[in-house]
Amino acid sequence: MNEDELVTAIAALTDGTSRVLIGIGDDAAVWQPARSQRSVISTDALIEGVHFSRAWMSPDDIGWRAMAANVSDLAAMAARPRLGTVALGVPPEWTPQALLECYAGMARCARAFGLQIAGGDLVRAPVLTIAITVVGEVRPSNLKTRSGARPGDVIATTGALGASRAGLDLLQGAVRLEPTLAAAALAAHRTPQPRVAQGRWLGASTHVHAMMDCSDGLSTDLARLARASRVGASIECVPIADAAAAAAAALGVDPMAYALAGGEDFELLVAVEARAFARLARLFHARFGQALERLGTVRADERVVMVNQGREEPIARTGWDHFSQ
C-alpha cells in the first residue's frame, strides 16, 4: 500500500460524527468548538523500547494504550474528550496490516471515550513512534489542575494501584500469577481504562480542589501535585491492587513500595475538602461502584511523607522519570 492508500484506510477506521467539519484527507482538520467551554489540549509521545515492546504487545494493544495515555490527561482536567491527531513513525519492517491494526486500537479507544481522530501524519522511523495530540472541553467552573490542593484536604485516588506494573512484570517473565490475577494485570497494562466519567463527575464538585492522573507512579505524581500546589502530604495508606500484592509477594518486595513505584495505572489523584470527603466518597461509590480511596491529607509544609505508627518517613520518588532512569 502506498501512503495515499494507507491514509484512505485509516480514514475509514476513524470516521465519526462530531463537530469536526473537515477531517482526514485535507491539509488540516477543521473543528467547531463550543462557545461556553474551555478547550483542553495535551500531547504525549510513545517510543518503542521506552514505553512498550512489540515482544509482548499486539499492534492493537499498542494503539489502545497510546490513545488511553492521552485520554487520561483529559480526564485529569475534568474534560470531555473531543478530537485527536496522530503522528505515526513506522519502522520499515512493519506491514500495512500491522499499521492498520495499531490504528484500529487507537480508534477503538477513541470511540470508547467519545473522541474522534481528525488527522495526523505518517512517516518512516527507525522504531515505532506514536505522538498523539488530544483536545477536550470543560466548563470553566469544572476545570481542575494540580495546583489547587489546600492544607487539610484529603488526598484520594479513584482506585487501587500497581496492577499495570504487575502486568509488565508478568509479561517480562519476572513473576507468575494465578489465572484470574494474571488476566487483571495484563488488562491493566495492555488496555488501561482512563477515568473520564469519574474525572468529569469529580470536576463538577466545588469540594474537589486539585486533580491529576497517576501515570508515572504515585510516589512521583504525588510529589508533582504537592509541588504545583506549594504544599506537602502525609500519606497513611496506599490502596494496592490484588494483582500487585500478589506480584510483590512473589518478588519478595514490600507491596506498599511496589504500588508507590508502579506507573501507568491512570487512576486519578485528587485533593478534596476534608469536611466534604465522606459524603463525596459515598456518592462516588454509588455512582461508579468503586471506592474513592483515602490516602492521607495535605499539609502546610512542603514535605511529602509516609506516616507509619506515628513516625514520618520521606517518600522517595521511585516512579518513572524519563531523564533520571
C-alpha positions in Angstrom: 0.0 0.0 0.0 1.3 3.5 -0.8 0.8 6.5 1.5 -2.5 7.7 -0.1 -4.0 4.2 0.2 -2.9 4.0 3.9 -4.5 7.4 4.6 -7.8 6.2 3.0 -7.8 3.0 5.0 -7.0 5.0 8.2 -9.8 7.4 7.5 -12.3 4.5 7.3 -11.2 3.3 10.7 -11.6 6.7 12.3 -14.7 8.1 10.7 -17.3 9.5 13.1 -19.8 12.3 13.7 -18.8 15.3 15.8 -18.0 18.9 15.4 -15.1 18.0 13.1 -16.1 19.8 10.0 -13.1 18.6 7.9 -11.2 15.5 8.9 -8.6 13.2 7.5 -7.7 13.8 3.9 -7.2 17.6 3.7 -4.1 19.6 4.7 -5.6 20.3 8.2 -8.7 19.5 10.2 -11.4 22.0 11.0 -13.1 22.0 14.4 -16.2 23.9 15.7 -15.6 24.5 19.4 -18.4 25.1 21.9 -18.7 28.7 23.0 -19.3 28.0 26.7 -16.4 25.6 27.1 -12.7 25.8 27.6 -10.5 23.7 25.3 -8.0 21.4 27.0 -5.1 20.2 24.8 -2.5 17.6 25.6 0.3 15.9 23.7 2.0 12.6 24.5 4.7 10.7 22.6 5.4 6.9 23.0 8.5 5.3 21.7 9.1 1.6 21.1 11.6 0.2 23.6 10.8 3.0 26.1 7.1 2.8 26.6 6.2 -0.5 25.1 7.6 -3.6 23.4 6.2 -5.5 20.4 7.6 -8.6 22.0 4.6 -8.8 24.3 2.0 -6.3 22.9 0.0 -6.7 19.8 -0.3 -3.7 17.4 -3.9 -3.3 18.5 -2.9 -3.1 22.2 -0.1 -0.6 21.4 -2.6 1.6 19.7 -5.2 1.4 22.5 -2.6 2.1 25.2 -1.1 5.1 23.3 -4.6 6.7 23.0 -5.6 5.8 26.6 -2.5 7.6 27.9 -3.6 10.8 26.2 -7.3 10.5 27.1 -6.3 10.1 30.7 -4.7 13.6 30.6 -8.0 15.0 29.6 -9.8 13.1 32.4 -7.4 14.6 34.9 -8.6 18.1 33.9 -12.3 17.0 34.1 -12.6 17.4 30.4 -14.8 15.6 27.8 -12.6 14.1 25.1 -13.4 15.6 21.7 -10.8 15.0 19.0 -7.2 14.0 18.4 -4.4 13.9 15.8 -1.9 11.1 15.5 1.7 11.3 14.1 3.0 7.8 13.5 6.6 7.0 12.7 6.6 3.5 11.2 9.7 1.2 11.0 10.5 -0.5 7.7 9.6 -4.0 8.9 6.0 -3.0 9.8 3.5 -4.2 7.3 0.5 -2.2 6.3 -1.7 -4.7 8.1 0.2 -4.2 11.4 0.0 -0.4 11.0 -3.8 -0.5 10.4 -4.2 -2.8 13.4 -2.4 -0.2 15.5 -4.7 2.5 14.2 -7.7 0.2 14.9 -6.6 0.0 18.5 -6.3 3.8 18.7 -9.7 4.3 17.0 -11.4 1.7 19.3 -10.1 3.5 22.4 -11.1 6.9 21.0 -14.6 5.8 20.3 -14.9 4.3 23.7 -14.4 7.7 25.3 -16.1 9.9 22.7 -13.1 11.2 20.9 -12.7 11.4 17.1 -9.3 11.1 15.4 -9.3 14.1 13.0 -6.0 13.7 11.2 -2.2 13.4 11.7 0.9 12.3 9.8 2.7 9.1 8.6 6.5 9.0 8.3 9.2 6.4 8.3 11.2 6.0 11.6 13.9 3.7 13.0 11.4 2.4 15.7 7.7 2.7 16.1 7.0 6.2 17.3 3.5 7.5 18.3 2.8 11.1 19.0 -0.8 12.0 19.8 -2.4 15.4 20.5 -5.9 15.4 22.0 -8.4 18.1 22.6 -11.2 18.1 25.2 -13.8 20.5 26.5 -14.7 21.5 30.0 -16.8 24.2 31.7 -14.6 26.9 33.2 -16.1 26.2 36.6 -15.3 22.5 36.4 -11.7 22.7 35.3 -9.3 21.1 37.7 -5.5 21.4 37.9 -2.6 20.1 40.0 -2.2 23.5 41.8 -5.3 23.8 43.9 -4.6 21.5 46.8 -5.0 23.2 50.2 -3.7 22.2 53.7 -6.2 19.9 55.4 -7.6 18.5 52.2 -8.0 14.7 51.9 -5.8 13.1 49.3 -7.5 10.2 47.5 -7.4 8.1 44.4 -10.1 6.6 42.2 -8.8 3.1 42.5 -6.1 0.7 43.8 -2.7 0.9 42.3 0.1 -1.3 40.9 -1.8 -3.6 38.6 -0.2 -2.3 35.5 3.3 -2.8 36.9 2.3 -6.4 37.8 1.2 -6.9 34.2 4.6 -5.7 33.0 6.4 -7.9 35.4 4.3 -10.8 34.2 5.0 -10.1 30.5 8.7 -9.8 31.2 8.7 -13.2 33.0 9.6 -11.8 36.4 6.6 -13.3 38.1 3.8 -15.8 37.7 0.3 -15.2 38.9 -2.8 -17.4 39.1 -5.1 -17.0 36.0 -7.6 -14.5 37.4 -5.0 -12.2 38.8 -2.8 -12.6 35.7 -5.8 -11.6 33.4 -6.5 -8.5 35.5 -2.8 -7.5 35.5 -2.5 -8.0 31.7 -5.6 -6.0 31.0 -4.4 -3.2 33.3 -1.1 -3.0 31.3 -2.3 -3.6 27.8 -5.7 -1.9 27.7 -5.9 0.6 30.6 -9.2 2.4 31.2 -8.9 6.2 31.5 -11.2 7.6 34.2 -13.1 10.0 32.0 -16.5 9.7 33.6 -15.0 9.8 37.1 -13.0 12.9 36.2 -15.9 14.8 34.8 -18.0 13.9 37.9 -15.3 15.0 40.3 -14.7 18.1 38.3 -18.3 19.2 38.8 -17.8 19.3 42.6 -16.6 22.5 44.2 -15.1 20.4 47.0 -12.5 18.9 44.7 -9.6 21.4 44.8 -7.0 19.6 42.6 -6.7 16.6 40.3 -4.2 14.8 38.1 -3.7 11.4 36.6 -1.4 8.8 38.2 0.6 7.7 35.2 4.2 7.8 36.4 3.8 6.2 39.8 2.1 7.6 43.0 5.4 8.5 44.6 6.4 10.7 41.6 2.9 12.1 40.8 2.1 12.9 44.4 5.3 15.0 44.7 4.3 16.8 41.5 0.8 17.7 42.8 2.4 18.9 46.1 5.0 21.0 44.3 2.4 22.6 42.0 0.2 23.4 45.0 3.1 24.5 47.2 2.0 22.1 49.9 3.1 18.8 51.3 1.4 15.5 52.0 1.1 12.9 54.8 0.2 9.5 53.4 -1.2 6.9 55.8 -2.1 4.1 53.4 -1.9 3.1 49.7 -4.6 1.0 48.1 -2.9 -1.9 46.5 -4.5 -3.9 43.6 -4.8 -7.6 44.3 -2.5 -8.4 41.3 0.1 -6.0 42.6 0.0 -7.5 46.1 0.5 -11.0 44.6 3.3 -9.9 42.3 5.1 -8.1 45.2 4.8 -11.2 47.4 6.2 -13.4 44.6 9.1 -10.9 44.1 9.7 -10.7 47.9 9.2 -6.9 48.0 7.1 -4.6 50.1 3.7 -4.3 48.5 3.4 -0.7 49.5 6.7 0.2 47.9 5.6 -1.8 44.8 2.4 0.2 44.5 4.2 3.5 45.1 6.6 2.9 42.3 4.2 1.4 39.8 3.1 3.6 37.0 0.5 3.7 34.2 -2.5 2.9 36.3 -4.2 6.0 35.0 -6.2 6.4 38.2 -7.0 10.0 39.2 -5.3 11.6 42.2 -7.5 14.2 43.9 -7.4 16.7 46.8 -10.8 17.0 48.4 -12.1 19.4 51.1 -11.9 17.4 54.3 -15.4 18.1 55.6 -17.0 17.0 52.3 -14.9 13.9 51.7 -17.1 11.3 53.4 -20.2 12.3 51.6 -18.4 12.7 48.2 -16.9 9.2 48.7 -20.4 7.7 49.3 -21.8 9.4 46.3 -18.8 8.3 44.2 -19.3 4.7 45.2 -23.0 4.8 44.5 -22.3 6.4 41.0 -19.4 4.2 39.9 -19.4 1.1 42.0 -15.9 1.7 43.2 -14.3 3.3 46.2 -12.7 6.8 46.3 -9.7 5.6 48.2 -8.4 7.8 51.0 -4.6 8.1 51.1 -3.9 10.8 53.6 -4.0 14.6 54.0 -2.4 17.7 52.5 -0.1 19.5 54.9 1.0 23.1 55.0 4.8 22.5 54.8 6.2 21.0 51.6 7.3 17.7 52.9 5.8 14.5 51.4 5.9 11.7 53.9 4.6 8.3 54.9 3.1 8.1 58.4 3.8 4.8 60.0 2.9 4.3 63.7 3.4 7.9 64.3 6.7 8.2 62.6 7.2 10.3 59.4 9.4 8.9 56.7 10.1 10.8 53.4 8.6 9.2 50.3 11.3 8.8 47.7 10.3 9.4 44.1 10.5 5.8 42.8 8.2 6.2 39.8 9.0 6.8 36.2 11.1 9.8 35.1 12.5 9.9 31.5 15.6 11.8 32.5 16.7 10.0 35.7 16.3 6.4 34.7 
